[in-house]
């Protein structure tokens, strides 16, 4: 590239090229950009000498002290001044950035007009500020929800105590054997609700770390088939009342080892949450099926329903806190979140997939304990 082309190129890019002759005195190299005349009271022409910083760019006084070190070392490093603003002879404000570098033993100072670049940087800074404010707003909104949840949970706990008292009084009544069976199911359900309340409060207090220790001991590991059968027994009356069916998938090997890494009480809650979720979004006369499969070193549990499925826009946040379907009121979006943090704490995973024939399929995998 010829010197003339290089000179014109720098001028077109709004970059002023200066070569230091003596400390504080520079010579214009090549064609000066048009904006330079707006800052100089005398006519500007190539090869003219200018005094910096006493004359045209007083901001550079301190920068040139640091630039001198770069020029003395005469290496490939360059030093930038950072952005500064300055008014021209007509009191219009512009933004600049200077760069000091050495080129073939020449001490070069570049001064660049940054109108477009500066505006772009300012826009980015402004956008970052706006995003920060949005993030802080979301944090505050989330905190409000968490406070609300605490209040709701404590209110539920009080009502649950009253229900337990009523169930205790019913025990003195002359109930039929069927009535006592339903009473016992009610008692078990209230115990599970109390456990759920404690687990939700734990989840809010310290997320995953709040979960109690779990067992990886094969002798004490929970049996997922047993847990599933107990959940089916507890929830079958609810399903029957709404003319729905809850069944275990056929062809499950009852003699196989179905133990998994985890904690039985929370595993019961995970399965129950998935089944209750299927119940809420399934129509009357439909069937919910729980299937168990051996999957190498894992056990897979799948809950299939014939409901409306999950809207595509909700799939990505399905297992996040406060995620919930808009068509169902009275829920706060913690069930699937609880399932996820519990299973992940145990080294497992949980997923959702739509069924080809319609409805939802929620499934999770847990490791088998080492024998």
C-alpha positions in Angstrom: 0.0 0.0 0.0 1.4 3.4 -1.1 1.9 6.2 1.5 -0.7 8.3 -0.4 -3.3 5.5 -0.1 -2.5 4.9 3.6 -2.7 8.7 4.2 -6.1 9.0 2.6 -7.4 5.9 4.3 -6.6 7.2 7.7 -8.3 10.5 6.9 -11.4 8.7 5.6 -11.5 6.7 8.8 -11.5 10.0 10.8 -8.1 9.2 12.3 -5.4 11.9 12.8 -1.9 10.5 12.5 0.9 12.4 14.4 4.6 11.7 14.7 6.4 13.0 17.7 9.3 15.3 16.9 10.1 16.6 20.4 8.3 16.0 23.6 4.9 17.8 23.3 5.5 18.7 19.6 4.1 16.6 16.8 4.0 16.7 13.0 0.9 15.8 11.0 1.6 12.8 8.9 -0.3 12.4 5.6 -3.7 13.9 4.9 -5.4 15.3 8.0 -9.1 14.4 8.5 -11.6 17.2 7.9 -12.7 17.5 11.5 -9.2 18.7 12.6 -9.8 22.2 11.2 -12.8 22.6 13.6 -10.3 22.5 16.5 -7.5 24.6 15.1 -7.6 28.4 14.8 -4.9 28.4 12.0 -5.2 26.6 8.7 -4.4 22.9 8.7 -2.1 21.3 6.1 0.0 18.1 5.8 3.4 18.1 7.5 2.5 21.0 9.8 3.7 20.9 13.4 1.3 21.1 16.3 1.9 21.6 20.0 0.1 19.0 22.2 -1.4 19.4 24.8 -0.9 23.1 25.2 -2.9 24.0 22.1 -5.5 21.7 20.5 -6.0 18.7 22.8 -5.4 19.6 26.4 -6.9 16.2 27.6 -3.8 14.4 26.3 -1.4 16.1 28.7 -1.4 13.2 31.3 -1.8 10.5 28.6 1.4 11.6 26.8 3.4 10.9 30.0 2.3 7.3 29.9 2.7 7.2 26.1 6.4 8.2 26.5 7.1 4.9 28.3 5.7 3.0 25.3 7.7 4.9 22.8 10.9 4.5 24.9 10.5 0.8 25.0 9.9 0.7 21.3 8.0 -2.6 21.3 4.8 -3.8 19.7 2.6 -2.8 22.5 0.1 0.0 22.2 -1.6 2.3 24.8 -5.1 3.7 24.6 -6.2 6.8 26.3 -9.8 5.9 26.8 -12.7 8.0 25.5 -12.8 11.8 26.2 -15.1 14.6 25.0 -14.1 18.0 23.7 -15.8 21.0 22.2 -14.7 22.5 18.9 -14.4 26.1 18.0 -18.2 26.3 17.5 -18.9 24.8 20.9 -20.1 21.5 19.5 -19.1 18.4 21.5 -17.2 15.4 20.0 -15.7 12.3 21.4 -12.2 11.0 20.8 -9.8 8.2 21.7 -6.0 8.3 21.3 -3.6 5.4 20.8 0.2 5.6 21.3 2.5 3.1 19.5 5.9 2.7 17.9 6.4 2.0 14.2 9.9 1.5 12.9 11.4 3.7 15.6 8.8 6.4 15.0 6.7 7.6 17.9 3.2 7.6 16.5 0.1 9.1 18.1 -3.3 8.3 16.6 -6.4 10.4 17.5 -9.7 9.0 16.3 -13.1 10.7 16.1 -15.6 8.3 17.7 -19.0 9.7 16.9 -20.7 6.5 15.6 -18.5 4.2 17.7 -19.1 6.2 20.9 -22.9 6.2 20.3 -22.8 2.5 19.9 -20.9 2.0 23.1 -23.2 4.3 24.9 -26.2 2.4 23.6 -24.7 -0.8 24.9 -24.0 0.7 28.3 -27.6 2.0 28.4 -28.9 -1.4 27.4 -26.8 -3.1 30.1 -28.2 -0.6 32.7 -31.8 -1.4 31.6 -31.1 -5.1 31.7 -29.7 -4.7 35.2 -32.8 -2.8 36.3 -35.1 -5.5 34.7 -33.1 -8.2 36.5 -33.4 -6.4 39.9 -37.2 -6.0 39.2 -37.5 -9.7 38.5 -35.6 -10.5 41.7 -38.0 -8.3 43.7 -41.0 -9.9 42.1 -39.6 -13.3 42.8 -39.0 -12.4 46.4 -42.7 -11.2 46.7 -43.8 -14.6 45.3 -41.6 -16.4 47.8 -43.1 -14.4 50.7 -46.6 -15.1 49.4 -45.8 -18.8 49.3 -44.5 -18.8 52.8 -47.8 -17.2 53.9 -49.9 -19.6 52.0 -48.0 -22.6 53.3 -48.3 -21.5 56.9 -52.1 -20.9 56.4 -52.4 -24.4 54.9 -50.5 -25.8 57.8 -53.0 -24.3 60.2 -56.0 -25.6 58.3 -54.4 -29.0 58.1 -54.1 -29.2 61.9 -57.9 -28.6 62.1 -58.5 -31.4 59.6 -56.4 -33.7 61.6 -58.5 -32.9 64.7 -61.6 -33.7 62.8 -60.2 -37.0 61.6 -59.2 -37.9 65.2 -62.8 -37.2 66.3 -64.2 -39.4 63.5 -62.2 -42.3 65.0 -64.7 -42.3 67.9 -67.7 -42.6 65.6 -69.4 -45.8 64.7 -68.0 -46.1 61.2 -68.3 -49.0 58.8 -65.3 -50.9 57.7 -65.3 -49.0 54.4 -65.6 -45.7 56.3 -62.6 -46.6 58.5 -60.7 -47.5 55.3 -61.4 -44.1 53.9 -60.6 -42.5 57.2 -57.2 -44.2 57.2 -56.5 -43.0 53.7 -57.4 -39.4 54.8 -55.0 -39.7 57.7 -52.2 -40.9 55.4 -52.9 -38.1 53.0 -52.7 -35.4 55.7 -49.4 -36.8 56.9 -48.1 -36.6 53.4 -49.4 -33.0 53.1 -47.5 -32.1 56.3 -44.3 -33.6 54.8 -44.9 -31.7 51.6 -45.2 -28.4 53.6 -41.9 -29.1 55.3 -40.2 -29.9 52.0 -41.5 -26.8 50.3 -40.2 -24.6 53.2 -36.9 -26.5 52.9 -36.7 -25.8 49.2 -37.2 -22.1 49.7 -34.7 -21.9 52.6 -31.8 -23.4 50.8 -32.8 -24.9 47.5 -31.2 -28.3 46.8 -28.8 -28.2 49.7 -31.8 -28.2 52.1 -32.7 -31.7 51.1 -31.9 -34.2 53.8 -29.3 -36.8 53.2 -30.4 -39.8 51.2 -29.2 -43.4 51.1 -27.1 -45.2 48.5 -27.0 -48.3 50.6 -28.7 -51.2 48.7 -30.1 -52.6 51.9 -32.0 -49.4 52.8 -32.7 -48.1 49.3 -36.4 -47.5 48.5 -38.3 -49.8 46.2 -39.9 -47.7 43.4 -42.4 -50.5 42.6 -43.6 -50.5 46.3 -43.8 -46.7 46.3 -45.8 -46.7 43.1 -48.2 -49.2 44.4 -48.8 -47.2 47.6 -49.4 -44.0 45.6 -51.9 -45.9 43.4 -53.7 -47.2 46.5 -53.9 -43.7 48.1 -55.1 -41.9 45.0 -57.4 -44.4 43.4 -60.5 -43.1 45.4 -59.8 -39.6 44.1 -59.6 -40.9 40.5 -62.7 -43.1 40.9 -64.7 -40.1 42.2 -64.0 -38.3 38.9 -64.6 -41.4 36.8 -61.0 -41.8 36.0 -58.6 -44.8 36.3 -55.1 -45.0 37.7 -53.3 -48.2 36.8 -49.9 -49.8 36.9 -48.7 -50.8 33.4 -49.0 -54.5 32.6 -46.1 -56.8 32.2 -44.0 -55.3 35.0 -41.8 -58.0 36.5 -42.9 -58.0 40.1 -40.0 -60.2 41.1 -37.3 -57.8 39.7 -35.1 -55.6 41.9 -36.7 -52.1 41.7 -34.5 -50.4 44.4 -33.2 -46.9 43.6 -30.9 -44.3 45.2 -33.0 -41.9 47.2 -35.3 -41.4 50.1 -38.6 -43.2 50.3 -40.7 -40.4 51.7 -39.6 -38.0 49.0 -39.8 -40.6 46.3 -43.4 -41.2 47.3 -43.9 -37.4 47.0 -42.3 -37.3 43.5 -44.5 -40.0 42.1 -47.6 -38.6 43.8 -46.8 -35.1 42.3 -46.6 -36.5 38.8 -49.8 -38.5 39.3 -51.7 -35.6 40.8 -50.4 -33.4 37.9 -51.7 -36.0 35.4 -55.1 -36.1 37.3 -55.5 -32.3 37.1 -55.0 -32.1 33.4 -56.9 -35.2 32.3 -60.5 -35.4 31.3 -63.2 -37.7 32.8 -63.2 -41.3 31.6 -59.5 -41.2 30.9 -56.7 -43.4 32.2 -53.4 -42.6 33.8 -50.8 -45.3 33.6 -47.5 -45.6 35.6 -44.9 -47.7 33.9 -41.6 -49.0 35.3 -38.6 -50.1 33.2 -35.2 -51.5 33.9 -32.7 -49.3 32.1 -29.2 -50.6 32.6 -27.8 -49.1 35.8 -31.0 -47.0 36.0 -34.7 -47.5 36.6 -37.1 -45.5 34.5 -40.5 -44.4 35.8 -43.0 -43.0 33.4 -46.5 -41.4 34.1 -48.6 -41.2 30.9 -52.0 -39.4 30.7 -54.6 -38.6 28.1 -54.9 -34.9 28.9 -54.4 -31.8 26.9 -50.6 -31.9 27.0 -48.2 -29.0 27.8 -48.3 -25.8 25.6 -45.0 -25.5 23.6 -44.2 -22.1 25.1 -44.2 -23.7 28.6 -41.9 -26.7 28.0 -38.6 -24.9 28.6 -39.7 -23.6 32.0 -41.8 -26.6 33.0 -39.6 -27.6 35.9 -38.7 -24.1 37.2 -40.1 -22.6 40.3 -43.6 -21.0 39.9 -44.1 -22.6 36.4 -47.8 -23.5 36.0 -50.5 -23.9 33.4 -52.7 -20.9 32.9 -55.9 -23.0 32.6 -55.6 -24.3 36.2 -56.1 -21.9 39.1 -55.2 -22.4 42.7 -51.7 -23.8 42.0 -48.5 -22.1 42.7 -46.1 -24.0 40.4 -43.9 -25.9 42.8 -44.8 -29.6 42.2 -42.6 -30.2 39.2 -39.9 -27.9 40.6 -39.8 -30.0 43.7 -39.5 -33.2 41.6 -36.6 -31.8 39.7 -34.5 -30.6 42.6 -35.1 -33.8 44.5 -34.2 -36.1 41.6 -31.2 -34.1 40.6 -30.0 -34.2 44.2 -30.1 -38.0 44.0 -28.2 -38.0 40.7 -31.3 -38.6 38.6 -33.1 -36.6 35.9 -36.7 -35.7 34.9 -38.2 -34.9 31.5 -41.4 -34.3 29.7 -42.4 -35.4 26.2 -45.8 -35.2 24.4 -47.5 -38.5 23.5 -48.1 -39.1 19.8 -51.7 -40.1 20.5 -52.3 -37.1 22.7 -51.6 -36.3 26.3 -48.4 -36.0 28.4 -45.6 -38.3 29.4 -43.5 -37.3 32.4 -40.6 -39.6 33.1 -37.6 -39.8 35.4 -34.6 -42.0 35.9 -32.8 -42.9 39.1 -29.7 -44.9 39.6 -29.7 -48.4 41.1 -27.8 -48.7 44.4 -24.5 -50.5 44.2 -24.9 -54.0 45.6 
